[in-house]
């Protein structure tokens, strides 16, 4: 099979590769090796896909296995997304009060 005939890697394979590259950049303090535009492209694509899946049915879990995402990471990411979209925390609160889209079931219920 020639390189042009090889099947495209699966989403799962690409996700694992991107996760490993991100973890390596963080652990080795090589954040400058990840171009901001490329990071933004991946981030935006993932946010759009998550939103589409959440609007189509039950929202997937936002963090996969071994994600290691901290509350600080979440707040920093959310703040950046709100700023980039020109939204205020008040508008996020209003959305959450009026919509169930993207909400996760409460495991304590």
C-alpha angles and dihedrals in degrees: 000000000000121000090254090056097050114114117250114262115263122256088248092055094048092046091053091048093049091046090051093048091050093047091048092050091051096044094045092043090239097134090140089065090070110075112228092227092053092047090049091050093053093042093051093046092051093047091050092048092047091050092049092050092046091051092048096053143314110357115250118238106276095223125048131207118314092001095147091202112164128206087251090055090052094050093047092049093045092048091051092048093047091050093047091050093045093242130140127218088250090061091049090052091050091050092050091048093051102037140050093194110126094007118136121226113257107247090206093062 
